[in-house]
Amino acid sequence: MNPPNISTSLVDSDVRPLSGIRVLAFTHYAAGPIAAQYLGSLGADVIKIEAPAGDFQRSGIKEPSAADDAPSPYFLGMNRNQRSLAIDLKKPEAQSVIRKLIAQTDVILENFRPGVLERMGLGSKEIIGEHPTLVYCSIAAYDPAGPSKNKPGQDLIIQALSGIASLGGPADGPPIPAGAYIVDTYTASQAVIGIQAALRQRDQTGRGQWVRVDMMSCALHLLASEATYFLNAQTPPTRARNGISHVCQGAPYGIYATVDGAVALVAHAASLPDVAAALGLSDQIVPLLKGKGAFTNRDQIAEHLSKKIRQLTTDEVLSSITPTGILLAPVRSVGEALADPDVARDLIREVNHSYGGSYRVAVEPLKFSGSPLVFGRPAPDLGEHSVEVLRESGVDPDRIEALIASGAVRASGHPVSQE
């Protein structure tokens, strides 16, 4: 069904899906900031609450040649559309300030380990009890009610524990995890879905709620189809020896090296005779296809394909196999993919940041006909908006200066307290 024509008069750049929603984001590392950034891109006013020392990711993974004070691209790419309030929640004078902000907030988003905010009197039960309309979203590594709730977690660890990592790589080698932070990003997306659903319910009932999402559950949800197979198959599948990149798939599903790169092939069993003919492999492959041979003989089929394809250039493979109608594509580098005109014009943006220089980022993929995503703020300097946020919240200017002088609040452009 074709989408209706949308008049440009319906596009209102001042009204976004989450306009008027304020979020306090007690977030660090990846999943929390990615979720907070997405909420900001949807139009929410997101205030990033940081300790005066700053989010670890500000100085995290960087190019080896980068200057010591250069911001990390990881921080720049995960903290757009947020304002930074640097405040030391461990100081008693900061508590009244943060509670004043909470009283003016719609959503709290946090991804600290269970118990951290509770010890500061900022846990979900206490805060929702005081502010019943508040939506409080907690992101954790594991179920906050489960036995592993206090264990540390991280994307690679969760890939390992969830079984995701076990599915990649050849059977005679070690498992190979995904090369991207897929669990962090998927968990962040689930948090955004949950927050928006809770806000919608609040519109109907007038009450907020505690929204919980954990990385382990999200990783298993990423495995929804594979998990169903494993739960019901009499013989659980195993990894193939020759590059079949999915435990439940037959040949030739996988990546095959060429003379100058690699190609990805996806074909149903019915297409394999045509593929074999195109590569001059009919005598070797067709006898292996009887019955469920595309799966039971997948290693032998993949081995024949691999030997032939590694003698050809990528272009030769594409030109030989494309006429058969199967799905195939060259394996591109990240740089090549980012230069693709199908995505580059909308996905890649260049921004100037407040502490000097410019950088390019990949923005969220969601598109609206009537309310484009916000792209108004680069990742903030540490404490860049501390004074601005406190003034908006009604904190007296003299009180703000006292908080800065005591070290309870850090504001860019002000000397850092040595207390």
N, C-alpha and C positions, 0 to 999 in steps of 0.2 A: 504494500500500500504506500503510495507516494505521500510525503508530508505535505500539509497544506501550505499555500503561499502565505508568508507572514509579512505583513506590511512593516516597513521600517519605522512607521510612526508608533508601533507597539514597543519598540526598544526604548527603555528608560534607563539611562546609565546611572541614575541616582537611586534606583530601587533595585535591590538585589534579593535573592532568596532569603538571606539571613540578615538583611538590614534591620537595625534596631536591637540586635542580640549582642550582649556583651559576654565575653568569655575570659575567665582567668585561667591561664594555662601554666600549671606547675609541671613543666615538661623538660626533659633532657634526653640525650642520646637520639633515637631515631623515631620510633613509632609515635610517641607523644607529639614531638614537633611536627611530624608530617601531618597528623590529624589536625593540629592547631592551625597549620598553614592552610589546609584545605578549607577549614571553617572561615578563615580570613578571606580566602579567595571567593567564598560564597557570600561575602558581604558582612560577616560578623566583625565586631570590634574586638580583636584578640589582644590581650595584654599578657605578655610572657613574663612570668614571675621568675626571676633569677637570683641566686645568691650573689653577693657583691663580687665573688671571684669569677662568676660567669658560668655558663653552660660548658661542660667539658668539651663539647663538639666545636666550640669556638677555636680551639687550638688543636683539634683532633687530626684526622688524616689529611696530610697536605703533600704537595709535590716536594721532593727532596731539596729542590733549589729555592723553595719559597722562603721568604724572610721570616724570622721568628715571630714578628708581630703581624704577619699577614693572616687574614681570616681564613679558616678552613673552607674549602668549597663544599664540604658536607654541611657545615652550618649555613652557608649562604644559600644552599639549595633546599634547605628544609625549614627555614624560618622567615620566609617572606610574609608580608601582610600581617605583621605582628608589631606591637610596641613593647619595648623592654622597660620593665620596672625592676631595678636591682635593689632588693631588700633582704635584710638578714632576719629570717623568721625566728631565729633562735634568741633574738634580743627582745626583752619584754616590751620595749617601746614600739616595736614593729607590729605587735599583735593587734593593738587597737586600730592601727592603720589598715592592716589587711582585712580585718573584720568590717571596717567601714566600706572597703571595696566590695567585699562579698555581699553586703546588703544591697548593693547596686548592680549585682551581676545576675545573669540568667543561667550561665553554665560554668561549672568548674570542670576542668579537664586535667587529669594528673596521671603520671606514669612512674611514680616513685614505688619502691618496694613496699608491700603491705606493712602498715604500722608506722611508717615515717611521719605522715601527716597526722595520724591519730595522736602520736606523742606530742604534737604541737597544738592539739585541740582543734585540728582542721580536718578530721576524718569525716567520712560520708554520713555516718549516723548522727553525729553531733551537729554538723552544718545543716543537713536537711531537716533535723528537728527544729533548728532555729529559723530556717527559711524553707518552708514546705513547698514553695513554687520553684525551687532551684533544681536544675538537672545537674547531677554530679556523675561524671564519667571517669571510671578508673580503668587504666590499661595496665596489665600485669603480665609477667612471663607465664604464670600458671594460674589456675583457678584460685581466686583468693580465699575460697572456702575449702580447698583441697589440701592434702598432706604435703604437697611440694610448694606451698604458697611462699615460704621464706627462702627458697633456693634462688640463686641468681640465674638469670637467663639472658640469652642473646641470640640473634638470628641463626648463626651457624649451630649453636647448641640446640636450638629448637628444631632446626632441620634434622639434626642427628637423632634427637629423642623422638620426634614424631614419625620417623621412617621416611621422610622426604629424601634425605641424603642416600638412603639405602637403595633407591630406585635408579640412580644414575651411575653410569660407568659400565665397562665390560665385566662379565661374570668372573673372569680370571684376574681381576685387578681390584683395587680398593674402590669403595663408593665415591662418587663425585657429586658434591652438593651444587646447588644452583649458584651461579656467579654473581647474583644480585641479591639485595636484601629483600627477598620476596615476602618473608613472613612479617617483617616490620611494616612494609607498605600495605599488605593485605589487612593486617591488624588495624592499622590506622584508618583504612577505608571502612572497616566494620564499626569502628568507634564513631566515625562521622555519620554513618547510617543510623546507629543507635541514638546518637544525640538528636538528630533531626526527627526521628520517630518520637522520642520522648518530648521534644518541644511541641510537636503536633498534638500529642495526647494532652499536654498541658493546656494547649489552646481549648481543648474540649472539656477538660475536667478541672482546670485551675491548679493542678498539683504536679509537682516534679517527681523525680525518682532517681534511684541509683542505677546507673548503667554500667555493666561490667563486661569487659572483653579481655581475653588473655591470648597470648601468642600461641600456646600449645593447642588450644581449641581451634584457633584460626588455621594453624598448620594442618590439623586433621580435616578441617573443612575444605582446605585446598585439595585434599586427597579424597573428596567425596566419592568420585566414581571408582577410584582405585580401592578405597576402603570397602565399598560395597562388594567389589569383586573378591577381595581377600576374606571378607566376612562370610561369603557364601560359596566360594570355590572349594571343591573337595581337595584339590591340590593347589596350594598357593603358587603363583607364578614366580619365576626367578629372572634375574637379568640375563640377557643373551651374551654370548662371547664375542660377537662380531658387530657391535655397534648399533643394534636395535635399541632405540633410546626410550622404550616404554615396555614395562614388564608384561603388559597385556596385549601388545601388538605383535603381529607377524611381520615377515619381511615385506617390503624393504624399509619400514619405518625407521628412519635414523639419518645420521650424518655420514657422508662418504667423502674421503679425501680425493682431491684431484691433483693434477700436476702443479697447479698454481693457487690452490685454495681448497674449498670444500663445498658440497651441495647437500641440501636436505631433500629426502625423497619420502613421499607418502603415497602408497598405492594399495588398493583393495586387491585381493587375490585374483579377481577376474581380469585385472589389468596387467598382471605380471607377465603373461605370455607376450603381450605387445611390447612391454619394456624389454623383455629378454630378446625379442626379435630385433628391436631397435639397436641393441648393443651387440648383436651377433652371439647371443648366449642361449639360444633356444634349446640346443642339444643338452646343455648342462642344467638349465633351470626347469624347463617344462616337465621332465620326469619327476621332479621333486614336488610338484604341485597337486598330486593326487590326494583326494580327501581334504584333510585340513593341513596339507603339507606346507602352506604358506606360514603356518605357525610352528608346527612340529619340526619342520626342516628349516626354520628361519636362519639358523647359524650357517648352514651350508649355502643357502641362497644368498645370504648377505656376503659370504666369503667370495662367491663367484662375482657378484656385483662389485665388490670392493676391489678385487684384482683388476677388473676391466677399467673401472672408473678412475683408478689412480694412474692409469696410463694416458688419460685424456685431460685436456684443459677444461676449466669450468664452462667456457663458452661451447666447447665441443659436446659436453654432456647435455647442456641445456638445449642445443640445437638438435641433438639426436633424440632426446626423450620427450621434449615438449609436444611434438605431434601426437603422442599417444594419449594425451589428455590427463595424465596423472599430475598430482600436485608436486612441484619441485621448485626450489629457489636456491640461489647462491647463499652461502653463509657470509654475511657482511660483518665488518667491524662495527663497533659502536659509532665511530666517527662517520662511517659510510651511511649508517642508518639515520644519524642525526642530520645528514645533508639531504635526505630524501625529500623532494619537494612536496610529497603527500603530507608530510608532517611538519617540516621545518617552518613553513610560513605561519603556523599557529602555535606550535609547541615550543619553539625556541624564542626567548626574549632576551634582550640586553638591557641591563639596568646600571645606573650609577649608585654606588652606596655612599653613605654619609661620611665614612672615614677614608675616602679617597679611592679613585679608580673605578673601573667598571667590570662587570662580569656577565656571562651568559648563563641562563638557567633553562631547564625543561619544566614547563608549567603543567598544571593539571589538564587531563584530556577532556573533561566534561564540557559540553557546549550547549548553550541555551539560545533560543531564537530571540527572546525578549529581555534577557538580563545577562550579558557576558560576564564571565568571571572577573573579579577584581584583580588588577595588577598595579596597585598603587604604592606599595611600600617594599623596598628592599629589606633584606635581613637587617635588623637594627644593631646599632652599636650598643655595647653593654651600658645599661642605664640611660640610654638616649632619651627615653620618654618619662623618666622617673618624676621629674618636676611637673611635667604636663599632666600626667595621670593623676598625681596627688592633688593638684590644683582643681582639676575637673571633679574630683571626688569630694571637694569641700574641705580639704586639709588646709589649715591656716598657713600662710607663707612663712611666718616665723617658726612654726612647728616643722615645716619642711626643712628649713635651714638647720634647725636643731637636730633633726634626724640625720641629715647629711653629715653634720659635724661629729655626731656620735658614732658614725659608721653603720648605723642601722639601715641607711639608704645610700646607695651609690648613684651619682648622676654624672653623666658624661659632661665634661667641661668644668667640673668641680674637683678640687683636690680630694684625693682618697684619704679617708681618716686612717691614722696609724693606731687607733685604739684596738 
